[in-house]
């Protein structure tokens, strides 16, 4: 019994000592154990949103999407490009850059990162980063993984590469092609200030070209302005979800 009490007392002293060390360093044990996170939205009172578009294949949808943005005078949006697509369609990628839109990384092969080791992730991201920079001159710092697939290990690996992992708070589900009205209504009913909205400009999203003007008009009618993801990140209180 006495031995048990001595062990308990020693454990308490050690715990107190560790807490003092964290306090002196300006940290707490909770902070020290914080898990890597991805960004889904920004907590702000300002009515701003980031329109984001993933592109991994096709050349029939991307340019009409750009035409809509140009016609509707939307000058702020973020495009996540895959490496192979960028190399196959350099003129479209250059147009995205020329129009002033932000460009992020969407990986190389469209496979779930969590199924592969860090060495594979580093290789894949490096390939897409090189392709995007070769075509557009942009050195990417934002990444949205294929299928949005992440876990703490993947996020930490990407953070170590200097990337911020971007997810979304509102998914348009345009990739399911549920109908133009369904895509529009889903965005307009779910949007909140500081939102990151997921859309696609790949050929698989067959209804986004028709839905996009209505989404833009509806968001403006609600008082929203468009910013890039990086501009959102510059605002206070980034909202992340622990994965």
N, C-alpha and C positions, 0 to 999 in steps of 0.2 A: 504493500500500500504506500509506504513512504517513498519507495523507489518510483512508483507511478506518479506521486505528487512532484518529486524532483524533476522527472521528465516533463511533466506538464508545465512546471515553473520555467524550466529551461526553454521550452518551446515558446512560451509567452515572451520571454526576454528576447529571443531571436526575432520573433515577429515584430516586437517593438523596435528593435534595432534596425530591421529592414525598413520599417515605416519611416523612421527618422532619416535614413539614407535617401529614400525617395523624396521626403519633404525638403531636405537640403538641396537636392538636385532640381526641385521645382516640378517633380512628377508625382504621380500616385501609382500604386500597383495596378489600378484599373487602367490608367493611361498606358502603362508600360505593356500591358497585355492586349491592347486594342488590336482588333483584327483588321486586315486590309479591306478597303471598301471601294465600291463603285458609285458614281454619281448618277442620280435619277432625276433630280430637280434642284432648284434653288429656292430657299425660303425667303420670299420678298413680298412686299406689299405692292410693288410696281407691277402693272399689267404688261409684262413682257414674257414672250415665249421664244423658244428656239425650235425652228422647223429643221428636222434632220432627215436626210435621205441616204439610204444604203444602196450601193450599186455593186453588183458582183457579176452580172452578165447581161448581154443584149445591147442593141443599138437603136431599137425602135421607140423605146419609152424615154430614155434620158433627155434627148434633145427637145421633145415636146414639153417635158417638165420644165426645162430651162426656158422654153418659149413662154410658158405660162408665167413663170416668175418674172421674166422680163416685161411681159405685157401688163402684169399686175403691179409692176414697180416695186417688187420685193427685192431688196438689195442685200439682205442679211439672211443667210441660211448656212447650214453645215452639211457637207457631203462626205460620207465615209466610203472610200473607194478601195476595192480589192486590187492587188498587184496585177494579176493576169488581165483583168478587165482594162486597167489603165494602159497596159502595153498594147492590147488589141485595139483600143479606141482612143489613141492619144489626142486626136483633135477635139473629142468631146471633153476629155479631162482638161485640156488646155482652155477650152471655152469656160468651163466651170471656174477655173482660176482667173481667167480674164474678166469674168463678170464680177469678180470680187468676193466670191463665196469662200467660206472656210473649208479646208480639206482635212479630213482625218483618215486614219488607217482602218481598213476593214479586213486585214489579213491577206494571206496568199491563197492557199487551198481553203475551200469553204467547208471546214471540218471543225468539230467541237474541240476547243483547246484542252478541256479538262480530261480528254482521253489520251493525251500525249505528255511526254516529259518536258521539263523546262527547256532542254536543249532543242527540241523540235519547235517549241513556241518561239524561241529566240531566232531560230533560222527562218521560220515562216514570216514573222514580223519584219525581220531584216530584209527579206526578199521584197515584200510589199512596200516597205519604206524606201528601198532603193528604186523600185519601179516608179513610185509616185514622184520622188525627187528628180529622177531622170527626165520624166515627161513634163512636170509642172514647175520644178525648181523648189517645191515645198518640202521642208523637213517636218514630217508629221510629229505631233506631240499628243494628240488625242487618238484613242482607239476604241472602236466598238467591235468586239469579237464576232466571228461568224455565228449566227443564230443567237447572239447575245449570251453565249455559253461562258460562264465564269464560275470560279470557286476561289476560296482564299489563296490557294497556291498560285493559281493563274493570275489573279490580281497582283499579288506580291511580285511575281516574275515580271509582269508588265510595268509595275511601278519601278522596279529596279532598272528597267530599260529606259526610264525617263518618261513613261506614258501615264496619262490620266485615263482611267477606264470610264467610258460614258455608256450608260444604259438609257432608259426612258421612263417617264412617268405615265405618258399616254401613248398607247399603241393603237394606231389607226386600223390595224388588221387589214390593210389594203392588199397584203400579199395573199389573203384568202379570197379576194375578189367577191366580197359578199353583196356587192351592189353599190352604186355611187352614193345613194342616199344613206346607206348604212355606214359607209366610211366617213362621210361628212358628219352625220349625227353623232357618231362615236367620239370624234374629236371635239366637236363643239359642246357636247354634254359633259365631257370629262375634264376639259382643260382647266388649269388653275394657274395663278400667277407664278412665274418662274419655272414653268413646265418645259420639259424636253419631250417633243412629239416625234414619234417614230413613223416614218414613211419610207417607201422604196421607189427608186427610179430605175429598177431593173425591169426587164421585159416580162417577168412573172407578175408584176403588178399592172394588170391590164386595165384597171379602172381609175388609177390615180390621176391621170391627165384630165379626165372629166371632173373628178371630185375636187381636185386641188383649187380651182378658182372659187368654188363654193366654200371651201374651208377657209381660204384667205379672206373672202368677203365676210364670212360669219365671225371670224376672229376679230376683224377690224370693227365690226358692228358691236362687238362686246367690249371694245376699247383696248384691244391688245395691240402691241407693237412687236416687231420682229427683231431679234438679236441673234448673234452667233452663240454657239456653246461657250466659247472662250469669254465672251462678254458676260454671259450668265455666271461663269465661274469667278469673274472679277467682283461679283456682288457678294455680300456677306451671307453667312449661314447656308452653306452648301448642304443639301440633304442627301445623305448616303444611306445605303442599307447594308448591314453586315451580311456577308454571304457565308 
